[in-house]
């Protein structure tokens, strides 16, 4: 069915995990049999290894101007390495516009832990996208990059390229932005990617279990720690407004009656450098079961943060390409609900998975 040409914004841990995963499938027959980390190895005729990165943007001097495969291993990336030798890439990482992509507090940390701004003029993003013949742009900008995300969304609208928004700036779930993509007949997926087995999907599932089994939830929290640049960036609490909205809405949507704000706390907790890309989540749910007797659940989840969402991203990319093949424009409701924390429409996960299956088969338009 041909290659799926993808541009990536943010050559960080998530991008490195995505490419490692594609190589894993290319080289490992057993992984193809087991569908490790993806919904299906063959999704509508497209395989994970059909994804080809044709353009990349970053702002770090250790990545800008380098070959894409070299930049994936550059600091401050700290993702677990599965493949030491990635294929030599023809793509050179371009300088993107900085805008609000860097939080000022990050300059106070060691260079191998934070971003070092490249002293280069930003590339003409629209020209790079057109020249590369990219079909889909994958947004991995840091949390809080509102202006920068909107800039790349505009570039997609002007070039006819699909937008997959993996971070919590509300584009696909914003009716005004969604209409602009629909009017241009450009499919898009978003916002804020869910992991394969991450804090949000686990919290949603357990909350739904409480409700389905007749337990009234009184209060809950989710606390997360990690040591990658994502957690370092999020120490600046002013950048977390949309992130907290996204994660909280993802859990509240599973409840028949949303909890009062004082009874639900969901969000990043702290930066622990030695954890690197490992993320540890602490969940607590307090409720009342039969005759009002108390029920309390506590859970600790430990995952490699970036690889945990890479397979979901591969599914989103392939569904987006199917939509382009079928000339479908605007937000893709099914894959957005399945793969994103803040989709245009919140749908229970089992139902969302079934809708994606129908979308792949062609019996559900979006």
Secondary structure, DSSP 8 states (H G I E B T S, - for coil): ---EEEEEE--SHHHHHHHHHHHHHHH-HHHHHHTTTSS-SEETTEEGGGEEEEEEEE-BTTTTTSBHHHHTTSTT-----S-S-----S-B-EE---TT-S-GGGGGS-GGGS--B--S----HHHHHHHHT-SEEEE---TT-HHHHHHHHHHHHHHT-EEEE-SSS-STTSHHHHHHHHHTT-EEEESSB--SS-HHHHHHHHHHHHHHTT-EEEEEEEEEEE-SHHHHHTTSGGG-HHHHHHHHHHHHTTSSS---GGGEEEEEEEE-GGGTTEEEEEEEEEEE-GGG-EEEEEEEEEEETTHHHHHHHHHHHHHHHHHHHTT--EE-HHHHHHHBSS-SS---HHHHHHHHHHHHHTSS--
